[in-house]
Amino acid sequence: MSEALVIVEDLHKSFLHMGRRLDVLRGIDLNIYAGQILAIVGASGAGKSTLLHCIGTLDLPTRGRIRLAGEELTSMGSARLAAVRNKSIGFVFQFHHLLPEFNALENVMLPGLISGKNRREMEKRASALLEEVGLSHRVSHRPGELSGGEQQRVAVARALTLDPKLLLADEPTGNLDSATSEAIHDLFFQINKLHGTTIVVVTHNAAFAESMPRVVRMRDGKVETDDVGKNQASRVAPTAEPPAAAPTEPSHQQPPVPR
């Protein structure tokens, strides 16, 4: 087995709500190994997204430890955390969060440009990624000119711009129809196979979760089970060819889902 890329130890997260403490994470212990693709599932309120946000340094735990590639995240200052987040972690959310005034190519380039990378280098990188996700014909289109599935493909490409060690996806197909969702699911497997990227997906899609090699089920802020997906053998291994473009459906802009 490969080495653990992420080590979560005795992780707790509490919030104060109307003067009362709400315990969302209650002692999570979890190892995520380099090159794995896994699903985190559970009922609403189980703590899935909170765990994902803590691993991604978008939120800080109340107590416990998180290590990424041997580095202790929970003791880092904000500037160092931001640097690790930008370089080592990619994010895909339920809403794509693309900037509407920029086209697909420019949106994918943004993480690199913000990091001070050479513009020509980033343009080449973004073009290659858009081709990989099946959007080489849509590079000059703005988000409002793309379907929901295409918007999410751009978001996936953007998350890969700086070649992160870890890709975190929170309900990435929650706003998409079933056919488009399946195409995005295949894309995650494609990325994992081609790049060896470690991918963690929070999802309510039972079929997608059970096609994963590993499924972590949460309940009441704890890990209830950690097992292989029941239908993982039915998932056809992706080829090295770029995935076909998802079926085009009308774009439905939706506000970000509140945490």
Stockholm file with secondary structure:
# STOCKHOLM 1.0

chainA/1-259         MSEALVIVEDLHKSFLHMGRRLDVLRGIDLNIYAGQILAIVGASGAGKSTLLHCIGTLDLPTRGRIRLAGEELTSMGSARLAAVRNKSIGFVFQFHHLLPEFNALENVMLPGLISGKNRREMEKRASALLEEVGLSHRVSHRPGELSGGEQQRVAVARALTLDPKLLLADEPTGNLDSATSEAIHDLFFQINKLHGTTIVVVTHNAAFAESMPRVVRMRDGKVETDDVGKNQASRVAPTAEPPAAAPTEPSHQQPPVPR
#=GR chainA/1-259 SS CCCEEEEEEEEEEEEEETTEEEEEEEEEEEEEETTCEEEEECSTTSSHHHHHHHHTTSSCCSEEEEEETTEESTTCCHHHHHHHHHHHEEEECSSCCCCTTSCHHHHHHHHHHHTTCCHHHHHHHHHHHHHHTTCGGGTTCCGGGSCHHHHHHHHHHHHTTTCCSEEEEESTTTTSCHHHHHHHHHHHHHHHHHHCCEEEEECCCHHHHHTSSEEEEEETTEEEEEECCTTGGGSCCCCSSCCCCCCCCCCCCCCCCCC
#=GC SS_cons         CCCEEEEEEEEEEEEEETTEEEEEEEEEEEEEETTCEEEEECSTTSSHHHHHHHHTTSSCCSEEEEEETTEESTTCCHHHHHHHHHHHEEEECSSCCCCTTSCHHHHHHHHHHHTTCCHHHHHHHHHHHHHHTTCGGGTTCCGGGSCHHHHHHHHHHHHTTTCCSEEEEESTTTTSCHHHHHHHHHHHHHHHHHHCCEEEEECCCHHHHHTSSEEEEEETTEEEEEECCTTGGGSCCCCSSCCCCCCCCCCCCCCCCCC
//
